[in-house]
Amino acid sequence: MSPSDVVIRNATYAAFVDLGRAPGTHEVAERLGVATTDVLAAWRRLHEGHALVLDDNGAILMANPFSAIETPHRVEAAGRTWFANCGWDAFGIGAALGVDCSIHTTCPDCSERVDIEVRGGRPLDESPVFHVLVPAREWWTDIRFT
């Protein structure tokens, strides 16, 4: 990852937070005063380096912990509603923003609703158990499934 890729990555994440959604190449390019082709090329390199995930059209699908599409993992934080890629990333949104959050999701096994309040970086109820079906070493084999 080059220094310019890091700048584009940081601007992409900042735009995602500011806009409350995934930015387009033109929005990141405007912020930095660069060409959209430069942003797209950097995004492709960042995708290859697992720093973000692009969809088949080159748009952002995931900028961990944020999801660009609606998922079962909804997080209320910083006065906005975000979607996380998974239950683990749901905790990451509050951590990334440095704010308290409310996580609303469902159990993938029984479909029971799960609501977790996070204050000061810790869940108020520490009894829920988080289970990862795919070993971490295999996540990037199919990150969209994982």
N, C-alpha and C positions, 0 to 999 in steps of 0.2 A: 504494500500500500504506500503510495507516494504521499509527500506532504500535501499536495494539492487535492488528493483523494480524501485525506483526513479533513481538510477544510470543507470540501463538498459534503462529506458525511455529516460533519457537525452542523452545517447550514441546513441540511436535509432534516436532521432530527429537530433542530430549533424551529424550522418551518412547520413540521408535524405538530409540535407542541403549540405553537402560536395559532395555527389554523384550526386545530382540533381534528385534523384529518391528514391523510397523506398528501404531500405537495406534488405538483407536477414538475417536470423538468424546467418549464418556463418560470415557475415561481422561485425555484432555487437559483436559477440563472440570473434572474432579476436582482435577487438579494446580493449576489456576489459580483455582478457586472461581468459575467462570462457568457459564452454561447451555450445554448441548450444542448448542442452536440457534445460539449465538454462535460456537462452534467451527466448526460446519458452514458458517455464512455466511462466516466468515473463510477456511476452506479453499476455498470456491468462488471467492472473490476471489483467493486465492493461486494457484489453478489457472488462472484467467484471466490472471494475471500471470506464468505459467510458473515459479512458485516451487515447485510440486509438481504432481503429476498425480493426478486422481481417476478412479476407475472409474465405470461408468454408474450405480452405486448411491450415489455420494458418498463411498465409502471410499477411503483412500489406496492408490494403485497404485504410485506412484514418489515418493520424496522423495530426489532425486538426492544422492548416488550410490546410495542404497539402493533395492532393489526389494522390494515387499511380496509378490511371488510368486516361485516358483522359476524360475530362468533357467539357461542354460548357464554362467553366470559366477559361480562359487562362490568366496567369499573367506573364509579363516580369519584372524581378527584379534581381538585382545583376548579370547581364550578363547571366542569364539563363531564360528559360521558364518553368513555373510551372503550374500545374493544381490545382484549388481549388475545394472543395467539393460543394460549393454554392457561390452565390454572396457575402454573408457576409464574408465567408472565404477568398474570393479574396482580400478583404481589409486587412485581417489578415496576408497574406503572406508578404506584404511590411512591416507591423508593426512588425511581428516576426523577420524579417531580419534586421529591422531598416534602410530600404532604400526606396527611391522613387520607384514607380512602375507604370506600364501601365496595365490596366485591359481591357480585350477584352472578351465580352460575348454577349449573345442575350437575348432579352426579352422572357420569357417563354410563354407569352400571345400572342404576335403578331409576334414573331421571328425577330423583328427589331434588327439590330446590335447596341450594346452599347459599347462605348470605353470611358474609364475614366482614366485620368492622375492624379496620386496622388503624391504630392510634399510636403515634410515636414509633412507628416502624414495626409494631408487634400486633398480631391479632388479639382482640379482646378475649375471644374464646380460643384457647389453644388446643382444644380436643379434636378438631377435624384432622383427618389423616390424608395425606397427599400420596398418591401412588402413580408412578411413572411406568407405563406399559413397555416402552421402548428403552433399552439401555442407552445412556448418553452417547456412547461411542458410535451409535447407529443413527442418531438424530438427523444428520445431514444426508443420509441415504435417501430419505423422503421427508424433508422438513415440513412439507405441507400436510402430511398425515400426522407426523409426530406432534 
